[in-house]
Amino acid sequence: MGSLALTAVLPIVPGTVDDAREIGALSVLPRATAMRIAPREPDGALVYVEETPIWAGWQPRMVEEGSKDRPRRWWRFEVQVSTKPAAAVRPGHQLVVALHPYSHDWVQHAPFKRALREARPDLRQHRFTSLEEVIRWIETQTYDFWETGNYLTAGISEPDLPFKSIEDIRNMHGKATWVFGLCDDFAACVKALLATEKANELVHKTENGTLRFWPPVVSWPPPAHLDPGLYDELRKEAWSLMWASSRQALAGPHEKSETWLGQQVANNVDRIYRNHLWRLYNQLRDRR
């Protein structure tokens, strides 16, 4: 399955790097799989192809640079894939990570980069004005700044997570999972999903009030008939929810991933989109 429990890769709250740790003493990353996405021949439809072994987790990172006497430190979410044997993942391919439940609306993507084969640059010769500038410099390099072995690494430095404290993490224990996907080009895949016949049909039916998005156990007329005013508010969010659903589907299915092999990614977009509509409808109704 292409997912990991939230707490499996959060040894400590991100953003609170207090103690120095040597690079060689970093913990072994937990193992998982990521669902690889590729276009299907001959129609080019995006499908879930295979589950690829990965290692994923938070790593404390630090650099010494010329503008500060003390090292700059931060947490970095890293995913690695082996380059042996001939792997399907290549430098430049994209990691996609989503947080489930999808109501968190959290998706990140980053390119896989080759290992550093020469001496690591000495940043003490550089003067940076902020930690953000240091991170930006590191993440724009064509290689991973720390990896020297037989792995490709995708790194996300200090993403804006939907939780900020250890209490938030405890509350999500057993509920939240990281979901992982792999694709050639994240932006191009999102664009392709938004252009599918299914995406346009879902949005069109949402706008005209004919899409069934509520659970089968709920037997009632379409919400557009029950409360036209409330449904007008929901209708306005159709394309933004479709955009979010397309991004999240590129991280792969959050459960029973083996049953999705060979299926179109657009089918998962359909499922996620309907769930988003149902959640938003209930939120709007509760506010009244």
Secondary structure, DSSP 8 states (H G I E B T S, - for coil): --EEEGGGG-SS-TT---S---GGG-----EEEEEEEEE-TTT--EEEEEEEEEEEEEEEEEE--TT-SS-EEEEEEEEEEE--S--S--TT-EEEEEEESGGG--EEEEE-BB---S----GGG---SSHHHHHHHHHTSSB-SS--SSEEEEEEES---S--SHHHHHHHTTT-EEEEEEES-HHHHHHHHHTSHHHHHHHHHHHHT----S-TT-----HHHH-HHHHHHHHTTHHHHHHHHHHHHTT--SS-GGGGTTSBHHHHHHHHHHHHHHHHHHHHHHT-
